[in-house]
Amino acid sequence: MTAEKMSHGTTTVDAQVYAKIAAKAASKIPGVGSSSGGLLHLGKPRRIEGMPHATTEVLGNTVAVDLKVGIRYPLNLRQTCDAIRQQVIDELIEYLGVSSVQVDIDIAWLQAQSLTSKERFLQ
């Protein structure tokens, strides 16, 4: 009996997969949503319920992520961005095994807490 040498091959993950994972991870943070709505970011209102926009650049085992998000006001922006950054890093390491992740966040808009007509009247 002869032992055959196994060839493991290579696995390539498209940068869009990294971006989808990053956007989904960012959307898990309460009060974080899409950068804007509609085709070409026109026509639909901005929504906290949507997924942020992410682009990635992959260089070997290092990933640079650019996120564009909307955040519900009056959340603490620094704490929210720290939570987004950590969630994205954790998920990219867990799911794709990257060793280094840089996450840049652009806060595109803030969503003020909606008030009832009575609350608006009292202000």
C-alpha positions in Angstrom: 0.0 0.0 0.0 1.4 3.4 -0.9 0.5 6.6 0.8 -0.7 9.4 -1.5 0.4 12.9 -0.8 -2.6 15.1 -0.1 -2.8 18.5 -1.8 -4.7 21.0 0.3 -5.0 23.7 -2.3 -5.7 27.3 -1.5 -8.8 29.2 -0.3 -9.4 32.7 -1.5 -12.0 35.0 0.1 -13.3 37.9 -1.9 -13.0 41.4 -0.2 -16.8 41.7 -0.5 -17.2 38.8 1.9 -15.0 40.7 4.5 -17.2 43.8 3.9 -20.4 41.9 4.4 -19.2 40.3 7.7 -18.0 43.8 8.9 -21.3 45.5 8.0 -23.3 42.7 9.7 -21.1 42.9 12.8 -21.5 46.6 13.0 -25.3 46.4 12.7 -25.4 44.2 15.8 -24.5 47.2 18.0 -27.7 48.8 19.4 -28.5 52.2 17.8 -26.2 51.6 14.7 -27.7 51.5 11.2 -27.3 52.2 7.6 -25.4 55.1 6.2 -28.3 56.0 4.0 -31.1 54.4 2.0 -32.2 53.8 -1.6 -30.3 53.2 -4.8 -27.2 55.3 -4.9 -28.1 56.5 -1.4 -31.0 58.5 -2.9 -34.7 58.3 -2.5 -35.2 56.4 0.8 -34.9 57.9 4.3 -32.0 56.9 6.4 -32.8 54.0 8.8 -31.3 52.7 12.0 -32.7 49.3 11.1 -30.6 49.0 8.0 -27.0 47.6 7.7 -24.1 50.0 7.6 -22.0 50.4 4.4 -18.6 48.7 4.5 -15.7 48.5 2.1 -12.6 46.5 2.8 -9.0 46.1 1.5 -7.3 42.8 2.2 -3.6 42.5 2.1 -2.5 39.0 3.1 -3.7 38.4 6.7 -4.4 42.0 7.3 -7.8 43.7 6.6 -8.6 47.5 6.5 -12.3 48.2 6.9 -14.0 51.5 6.2 -17.5 51.7 7.7 -20.1 54.4 7.0 -22.8 54.3 9.7 -25.8 56.1 11.1 -26.1 56.3 14.9 -29.1 56.9 17.1 -28.7 60.2 19.1 -28.0 60.7 22.0 -25.8 57.6 22.3 -22.2 58.3 23.3 -20.4 58.4 20.0 -17.0 57.4 21.2 -18.4 54.4 23.2 -20.6 53.3 20.3 -17.7 53.5 17.8 -15.5 51.5 20.2 -18.2 48.9 20.4 -18.5 48.8 16.6 -14.8 48.5 16.2 -14.4 45.6 18.7 -17.4 43.7 17.3 -16.0 44.0 13.7 -12.5 42.9 14.8 -13.8 40.0 16.8 -16.0 38.6 14.0 -13.4 39.0 11.3 -10.9 37.2 13.4 -13.4 34.5 14.4 -14.9 33.8 10.9 -11.9 34.5 8.7 -8.9 34.1 10.9 -7.2 37.4 10.0 -4.4 38.5 12.3 -4.7 42.3 12.0 -7.8 44.5 11.5 -8.0 48.2 11.1 -11.5 49.7 11.4 -12.2 53.3 10.3 -15.7 54.6 11.0 -17.4 57.5 9.3 -20.6 58.7 11.2 -22.7 59.8 8.2 -25.7 61.0 10.3 -27.4 60.9 13.6 -31.0 59.9 14.2 -32.7 61.9 16.9 -35.0 60.1 19.2 -38.5 60.6 17.9 -40.8 62.5 20.2 -44.5 62.2 20.5 -46.6 65.3 19.7 -47.2 65.9 23.4 -43.4 65.7 24.1 -42.7 68.2 21.3 -45.4 70.6 22.7 -43.8 70.5 26.1 -40.4 71.4 24.8 
